[in-house]
Each structure stands twice: as C-alpha cells, then as structure tokens.
Amino acid sequence: MSEKTEHKSEHRSEYRPPREPREERPRGNIPPDTVFIGKKPLMAYATAVMMHFNAGAKHLTVKARGKSISHAVDVVEVVRRRFFQGKLNIKEVKIASETLGEEGETRNVSTIEIILDRMD
C-alpha cells in the first residue's frame, strides 16, 4: 500500500514594510552624558554605554534608583571588564536618597550615580 501525499511548499514571504527612521525622544533636562538604568535588559544599557564612549566621549554618568541600583552596577562592571578591559575608570560613586510621593504618603528611594572616565 502506498499513499500519495502532496507536499506543498509553504514558503511564506513575510512582507515587512520599510522602517521609518526612529524619532529621538526629547531628553528634557537629562544631560547628554547620562544613562538612566531601568527595567530593560542589561545588554541594552551596556550597548548605550559602549556607543557613548565609542563616539569619542571621555566621561559618562550612569544613574539608577531603587531596585535598579544593582542593575546599574552590573552594567558598569560588564562594560568595564568585558568590553573595555580596564580602559574605563570609576571616577566617583555617589549615593543618596530621594523623597517620592505626595503629602502624607512619602517614601525614601535610594539613588546611585556612577561616574566613568575613559582612559586612553
């Protein structure tokens, strides 16, 4: 007994419209040499730090608050050790706390600023 089966080529060409150039979001009062660490994956921030230094900058400030502080430390250490192999220097680390919330419901949130210098 032999069964005949038809094999259709299911080659789908996935049409993707051309991407429009990304509009840069206004950074408001954020200095151009600052990276804020949040909930994105570590490598997203590491890439931002590397691009900043590869564009010729000598200084960068990495800022984070709350639960993102450990993420910021990880980003700095990955970039320093894996990508710049000792060519980045931690110039200064500032820690503080900010008061958030409205009257009656305020709370303190820890913050960190890590200032990096590139050594040539």
N, CA and C atoms as an extended XYZ file, in Angstrom:
360
Properties=species:S:1:pos:R:3:atomname:S:1:resname:S:1:resid:I:1 pbc="F F F"
N         0.824       -1.182        0.000 N   MET     1
C         0.000        0.000        0.000 CA  MET     1
C         0.867        1.243        0.000 C   MET     1
N         0.620        2.090       -0.888 N   SER     2
C         1.363        3.341       -0.892 CA  SER     2
C         0.386        4.507       -0.932 C   SER     2
N         0.614        5.405       -0.069 N   GLU     3
C        -0.238        6.593       -0.020 CA  GLU     3
C         0.485        7.728       -0.694 C   GLU     3
N        -0.273        8.445       -1.431 N   LYS     4
C         0.296        9.618       -2.070 CA  LYS     4
C         0.004       10.832       -1.204 C   LYS     4
N         1.026       11.519       -0.908 N   THR     5
C         0.813       12.762       -0.170 CA  THR     5
C         1.437       13.886       -0.955 C   THR     5
N         0.749       14.951       -0.953 N   GLU     6
C         1.277       16.124       -1.644 CA  GLU     6
C         2.010       17.000       -0.648 C   GLU     6
N         3.161       17.397       -1.044 N   HIS     7
C         3.918       18.320       -0.215 CA  HIS     7
C         3.903       19.676       -0.890 C   HIS     7
N         3.224       20.561       -0.255 N   LYS     8
C         3.203       21.909       -0.796 CA  LYS     8
C         4.344       22.694       -0.172 C   LYS     8
N         4.946       23.443       -0.990 N   SER     9
C         5.991       24.313       -0.475 CA  SER     9
C         5.316       25.484        0.224 C   SER     9
N         5.534       25.524        1.502 N   GLU    10
C         4.898       26.593        2.262 CA  GLU    10
C         5.884       27.719        2.509 C   GLU    10
N         6.423       28.181        1.403 N   HIS    11
C         7.343       29.306        1.530 CA  HIS    11
C         6.513       30.576        1.628 C   HIS    11
N         6.576       31.158        2.798 N   ARG    12
C         5.847       32.397        3.001 CA  ARG    12
C         6.845       33.543        2.965 C   ARG    12
N         6.537       34.461        2.146 N   SER    13
C         7.383       35.646        2.181 CA  SER    13
C         6.707       36.633        3.116 C   SER    13
N         7.378       36.863        4.187 N   GLU    14
C         6.818       37.773        5.172 CA  GLU    14
C         7.142       39.189        4.744 C   GLU    14
N         6.118       39.917        4.382 N   TYR    15
C         6.315       41.294        3.964 CA  TYR    15
C         6.486       42.164        5.196 C   TYR    15
N         7.543       42.890        5.199 N   ARG    16
C         7.772       43.842        6.268 CA  ARG    16
C         7.929       45.217        5.631 C   ARG    16
N         7.056       46.105        6.005 N   PRO    17
C         7.190       47.448        5.419 CA  PRO    17
C         8.491       48.091        5.858 C   PRO    17
N         9.038       48.955        5.038 N   PRO    18
C        10.298       49.594        5.431 CA  PRO    18
C        10.111       50.385        6.724 C   PRO    18
N        11.110       50.295        7.557 N   ARG    19
C        11.030       51.010        8.827 CA  ARG    19
C        11.320       52.485        8.625 C   ARG    19
N        10.530       53.261        9.319 N   GLU    20
C        10.784       54.689        9.281 CA  GLU    20
C        11.889       54.990       10.288 C   GLU    20
N        12.680       56.002       10.019 N   PRO    21
C        13.728       56.331       10.988 CA  PRO    21
C        13.110       56.656       12.340 C   PRO    21
N        13.776       56.183       13.380 N   ARG    22
C        13.270       56.425       14.728 CA  ARG    22
C        13.412       57.890       15.084 C   ARG    22
N        12.360       58.423       15.635 N   GLU    23
C        12.443       59.784       16.130 CA  GLU    23
C        13.067       59.730       17.513 C   GLU    23
N        14.009       60.612       17.735 N   GLU    24
C        14.610       60.651       19.055 CA  GLU    24
C        13.653       61.358       19.993 C   GLU    24
N        13.423       60.709       21.131 N   ARG    25
C        12.560       61.324       22.124 CA  ARG    25
C        13.319       62.452       22.801 C   ARG    25
N        12.615       63.529       23.096 N   PRO    26
C        13.315       64.611       23.784 CA  PRO    26
C        13.769       64.160       25.162 C   PRO    26
N        14.977       64.521       25.516 N   ARG    27
C        15.546       64.092       26.792 CA  ARG    27
C        15.254       65.074       27.909 C   ARG    27
N        14.574       66.168       27.602 N   GLY    28
C        14.219       67.112       28.658 CA  GLY    28
C        15.446       67.668       29.351 C   GLY    28
N        15.471       67.575       30.665 N   ASN    29
C        16.575       68.120       31.443 CA  ASN    29
C        17.723       67.138       31.613 C   ASN    29
N        17.666       66.000       30.946 N   ILE    30
C        18.690       64.961       31.111 CA  ILE    30
C        19.948       65.372       30.341 C   ILE    30
N        21.084       65.435       31.023 N   PRO    31
C        22.333       65.764       30.317 CA  PRO    31
C        22.668       64.690       29.277 C   PRO    31
N        23.319       65.080       28.189 N   PRO    32
C        23.628       64.108       27.127 CA  PRO    32
C        24.628       63.039       27.543 C   PRO    32
N        25.365       63.270       28.615 N   ASP    33
C        26.361       62.288       29.052 CA  ASP    33
C        25.859       61.467       30.235 C   ASP    33
N        24.560       61.166       30.236 N   THR    34
C        23.949       60.414       31.335 CA  THR    34
C        23.115       59.267       30.785 C   THR    34
N        23.240       58.110       31.410 N   VAL    35
C        22.404       56.950       31.073 CA  VAL    35
C        21.634       56.564       32.330 C   VAL    35
N        20.305       56.535       32.216 N   PHE    36
C        19.468       56.102       33.324 CA  PHE    36
C        19.178       54.619       33.179 C   PHE    36
N        19.379       53.864       34.226 N   ILE    37
C        19.165       52.426       34.211 CA  ILE    37
C        17.757       52.138       34.724 C   ILE    37
N        17.048       51.279       33.990 N   GLY    38
C        15.689       50.914       34.367 CA  GLY    38
C        15.470       49.420       34.260 C   GLY    38
N        14.394       49.026       33.567 N   LYS    39
C        13.995       47.622       33.525 CA  LYS    39
C        14.385       46.901       32.241 C   LYS    39
N        15.054       47.565       31.325 N   LYS    40
C        15.465       46.907       30.081 CA  LYS    40
C        16.553       45.883       30.385 C   LYS    40
N        16.814       44.993       29.427 N   PRO    41
C        17.892       44.011       29.641 CA  PRO    41
C        19.256       44.687       29.791 C   PRO    41
N        20.136       44.050       30.524 N   LEU    42
C        21.456       44.578       30.814 CA  LEU    42
C        22.196       45.002       29.555 C   LEU    42
N        22.142       44.198       28.508 N   MET    43
C        22.918       44.494       27.304 CA  MET    43
C        22.405       45.730       26.570 C   MET    43
N        21.153       46.091       26.768 N   ALA    44
C        20.641       47.320       26.152 CA  ALA    44
C        21.384       48.527       26.728 C   ALA    44
N        21.574       48.533       28.039 N   TYR    45
C        22.287       49.626       28.684 CA  TYR    45
C        23.786       49.542       28.415 C   TYR    45
N        24.333       48.332       28.397 N   ALA    46
C        25.757       48.165       28.103 CA  ALA    46
C        26.066       48.699       26.702 C   ALA    46
N        25.183       48.436       25.758 N   THR    47
C        25.355       48.938       24.394 CA  THR    47
C        25.313       50.463       24.370 C   THR    47
N        24.395       51.046       25.119 N   ALA    48
C        24.307       52.511       25.176 CA  ALA    48
C        25.593       53.115       25.739 C   ALA    48
N        26.142       52.496       26.774 N   VAL    49
C        27.386       52.984       27.376 CA  VAL    49
C        28.539       52.848       26.373 C   VAL    49
N        28.628       51.707       25.710 N   MET    50
C        29.705       51.488       24.738 CA  MET    50
C        29.606       52.473       23.579 C   MET    50
N        28.381       52.697       23.073 N   MET    51
C        28.202       53.635       21.958 CA  MET    51
C        28.621       55.045       22.374 C   MET    51
N        28.312       55.408       23.597 N   HIS    52
C        28.678       56.739       24.085 CA  HIS    52
C        30.197       56.920       24.066 C   HIS    52
N        30.918       55.941       24.596 N   PHE    53
C        32.374       56.058       24.637 CA  PHE    53
C        32.990       55.888       23.249 C   PHE    53
N        32.421       55.027       22.410 N   ASN    54
C        32.960       54.840       21.062 CA  ASN    54
C        32.735       56.056       20.174 C   ASN    54
N        31.807       56.933       20.576 N   ALA    55
C        31.570       58.174       19.828 CA  ALA    55
C        32.606       59.239       20.187 C   ALA    55
N        33.512       58.921       21.101 N   GLY    56
C        34.596       59.832       21.430 CA  GLY    56
C        34.472       60.508       22.784 C   GLY    56
N        33.442       60.196       23.527 N   ALA    57
C        33.263       60.834       24.837 CA  ALA    57
C        34.294       60.306       25.835 C   ALA    57
N        34.635       61.138       26.786 N   LYS    58
C        35.605       60.761       27.819 CA  LYS    58
C        34.950       60.496       29.160 C   LYS    58
N        33.714       60.977       29.366 N   HIS    59
C        33.027       60.847       30.648 CA  HIS    59
C        31.591       60.383       30.432 C   HIS    59
N        31.048       59.690       31.416 N   LEU    60
C        29.654       59.252       31.383 CA  LEU    60
C        29.184       59.039       32.811 C   LEU    60
N        27.927       59.397       33.064 N   THR    61
C        27.319       59.157       34.362 CA  THR    61
C        26.209       58.133       34.203 C   THR    61
N        26.265       57.078       34.978 N   VAL    62
C        25.224       56.048       34.998 CA  VAL    62
C        24.410       56.274       36.267 C   VAL    62
N        23.098       56.452       36.108 N   LYS    63
C        22.239       56.732       37.260 CA  LYS    63
C        21.166       55.664       37.385 C   LYS    63
N        20.784       55.379       38.623 N   ALA    64
C        19.695       54.433       38.877 CA  ALA    64
C        19.121       54.727       40.249 C   ALA    64
N        17.927       54.208       40.478 N   ARG    65
C        17.344       54.321       41.807 CA  ARG    65
C        16.527       53.091       42.129 C   ARG    65
N        16.360       52.846       43.406 N   GLY    66
C        15.552       51.713       43.857 CA  GLY    66
C        16.148       50.376       43.477 C   GLY    66
N        15.288       49.495       42.987 N   LYS    67
C        15.712       48.136       42.640 CA  LYS    67
C        16.656       48.082       41.446 C   LYS    67
N        16.749       49.182       40.695 N   SER    68
C        17.625       49.210       39.524 CA  SER    68
C        19.082       49.488       39.874 C   SER    68
N        19.375       49.762       41.140 N   ILE    69
C        20.750       50.072       41.532 CA  ILE    69
C        21.684       48.896       41.248 C   ILE    69
N        21.281       47.694       41.609 N   SER    70
C        22.146       46.532       41.350 CA  SER    70
C        22.311       46.303       39.852 C   SER    70
N        21.286       46.621       39.085 N   HIS    71
C        21.340       46.502       37.620 CA  HIS    71
C        22.380       47.485       37.071 C   HIS    71
N        22.422       48.690       37.626 N   ALA    72
C        23.392       49.697       37.183 CA  ALA    72
C        24.818       49.242       37.465 C   ALA    72
N        25.034       48.669       38.639 N   VAL    73
C        26.364       48.165       38.985 CA  VAL    73
C        26.765       47.043       38.027 C   VAL    73
N        25.839       46.161       37.713 N   ASP    74
C        26.117       45.078       36.754 CA  ASP    74
C        26.481       45.633       35.383 C   ASP    74
N        25.743       46.638       34.914 N   VAL    75
C        26.025       47.242       33.603 CA  VAL    75
C        27.444       47.801       33.578 C   VAL    75
N        27.798       48.572       34.590 N   VAL    76
C        29.129       49.179       34.639 CA  VAL    76
C        30.211       48.103       34.672 C   VAL    76
N        30.032       47.081       35.475 N   GLU    77
C        31.053       46.036       35.577 CA  GLU    77
C        31.182       45.227       34.287 C   GLU    77
N        30.078       44.932       33.622 N   VAL    78
C        30.142       44.198       32.346 CA  VAL    78
C        30.885       45.026       31.307 C   VAL    78
N        30.563       46.293       31.210 N   VAL    79
C        31.222       47.149       30.218 CA  VAL    79
C        32.705       47.293       30.543 C   VAL    79
N        33.021       47.524       31.811 N   ARG    80
C        34.431       47.688       32.204 CA  ARG    80
C        35.253       46.440       31.947 C   ARG    80
N        34.732       45.297       32.350 N   ARG    81
C        35.525       44.067       32.296 CA  ARG    81
C        35.500       43.377       30.938 C   ARG    81
N        34.325       43.307       30.312 N   ARG    82
C        34.209       42.535       29.090 CA  ARG    82
C        34.530       43.335       27.835 C   ARG    82
N        34.126       44.601       27.805 N   PHE    83
C        34.249       45.350       26.556 CA  PHE    83
C        35.409       46.346       26.537 C   PHE    83
N        35.755       46.905       27.670 N   PHE    84
C        36.837       47.887       27.681 CA  PHE    84
C        38.083       47.393       28.409 C   PHE    84
N        38.085       46.195       28.912 N   GLN    85
C        39.228       45.538       29.548 CA  GLN    85
C        40.144       46.501       30.307 C   GLN    85
N        39.578       47.182       31.281 N   GLY    86
C        40.388       48.035       32.132 CA  GLY    86
C        40.618       49.439       31.621 C   GLY    86
N        40.016       49.827       30.514 N   LYS    87
C        40.212       51.171       29.975 CA  LYS    87
C        39.164       52.157       30.485 C   LYS    87
N        38.274       51.685       31.346 N   LEU    88
C        37.296       52.574       31.984 CA  LEU    88
C        37.613       52.639       33.463 C   LEU    88
N        37.567       53.826       33.984 N   ASN    89
C        37.867       54.053       35.387 CA  ASN    89
C        36.614       54.581       36.078 C   ASN    89
N        36.314       54.050       37.243 N   ILE    90
C        35.215       54.592       38.029 CA  ILE    90
C        35.787       55.779       38.793 C   ILE    90
N        35.384       56.971       38.371 N   LYS    91
C        35.918       58.185       38.971 CA  LYS    91
C        35.282       58.460       40.328 C   LYS    91
N        33.950       58.252       40.390 N   GLU    92
C        33.240       58.594       41.621 CA  GLU    92
C        31.932       57.810       41.684 C   GLU    92
N        31.521       57.482       42.900 N   VAL    93
C        30.225       56.850       43.136 CA  VAL    93
C        29.504       57.695       44.179 C   VAL    93
N        28.329       58.162       43.816 N   LYS    94
C        27.534       58.969       44.739 CA  LYS    94
C        26.281       58.193       45.109 C   LYS    94
N        25.988       58.135       46.383 N   ILE    95
C        24.743       57.508       46.819 CA  ILE    95
C        23.941       58.547       47.592 C   ILE    95
N        22.622       58.451       47.453 N   ALA    96
C        21.735       59.395       48.135 CA  ALA    96
C        20.356       58.761       48.227 C   ALA    96
N        19.400       59.537       48.712 N   SER    97
C        18.014       59.086       48.704 CA  SER    97
C        17.131       60.256       48.313 C   SER    97
N        16.048       59.953       47.623 N   GLU    98
C        15.071       60.946       47.194 CA  GLU    98
C        13.760       60.656       47.891 C   GLU    98
N        13.016       61.690       48.172 N   THR    99
C        11.695       61.523       48.757 CA  THR    99
C        10.681       61.576       47.629 C   THR    99
N         9.907       60.507       47.492 N   LEU   100
C         8.887       60.416       46.442 CA  LEU   100
C         7.500       60.356       47.063 C   LEU   100
N         6.512       60.682       46.272 N   GLY   101
C         5.133       60.591       46.726 CA  GLY   101
C         4.568       61.953       47.076 C   GLY   101
N         3.329       61.934       47.478 N   GLU   102
C         2.650       63.169       47.839 CA  GLU   102
C         2.520       63.273       49.345 C   GLU   102
N         2.110       64.417       49.787 N   GLU   103
C         1.994       64.663       51.220 CA  GLU   103
C         1.238       63.546       51.923 C   GLU   103
N         1.777       63.091       52.997 N   GLY   104
C         1.132       62.028       53.756 CA  GLY   104
C         1.531       60.633       53.310 C   GLY   104
N         1.957       60.492       52.053 N   GLU   105
C         2.348       59.180       51.521 CA  GLU   105
C         3.725       59.254       50.882 C   GLU   105
N         4.666       59.844       51.580 N   THR   106
C         6.013       59.950       51.035 CA  THR   106
C         6.842       58.751       51.449 C   THR   106
N         7.846       58.476       50.635 N   ARG   107
C         8.769       57.382       50.949 CA  ARG   107
C        10.141       57.755       50.391 C   ARG   107
N        11.144       57.201       50.973 N   ASN   108
C        12.517       57.438       50.524 CA  ASN   108
C        12.927       56.349       49.542 C   ASN   108
N        13.585       56.750       48.465 N   VAL   109
C        14.093       55.818       47.468 CA  VAL   109
C        15.583       56.073       47.314 C   VAL   109
N        16.375       55.029       47.421 N   SER   110
C        17.828       55.149       47.279 CA  SER   110
C        18.202       55.429       45.830 C   SER   110
N        19.273       56.193       45.628 N   THR   111
C        19.766       56.507       44.285 CA  THR   111
C        21.268       56.279       44.240 C   THR   111
N        21.786       56.071       43.025 N   ILE   112
C        23.229       55.928       42.829 CA  ILE   112
C        23.606       56.630       41.528 C   ILE   112
N        24.765       57.252       41.544 N   GLU   113
C        25.376       57.820       40.345 CA  GLU   113
C        26.785       57.265       40.262 C   GLU   113
N        27.107       56.660       39.139 N   ILE   114
C        28.448       56.117       38.920 CA  ILE   114
C        29.065       56.915       37.777 C   ILE   114
N        30.134       57.631       38.066 N   ILE   115
C        30.765       58.481       37.059 CA  ILE   115
C        31.971       57.726       36.501 C   ILE   115
N        31.956       57.524       35.179 N   LEU   116
C        33.005       56.765       34.484 CA  LEU   116
C        33.878       57.691       33.652 C   LEU   116
N        35.158       57.404       33.611 N   ASP   117
C        36.128       58.108       32.748 CA  ASP   117
C        36.799       57.087       31.860 C   ASP   117
N        37.010       57.463       30.627 N   ARG   118
C        37.744       56.575       29.714 CA  ARG   118
C        39.219       56.944       29.722 C   ARG   118
N        40.048       55.941       29.931 N   MET   119
C        41.497       56.150       29.915 CA  MET   119
C        42.012       55.738       28.548 C   MET   119
N        42.892       56.559       28.002 N   ASP   120
C        43.459       56.213       26.691 CA  ASP   120
C        44.890       55.778       26.789 C   ASP   120
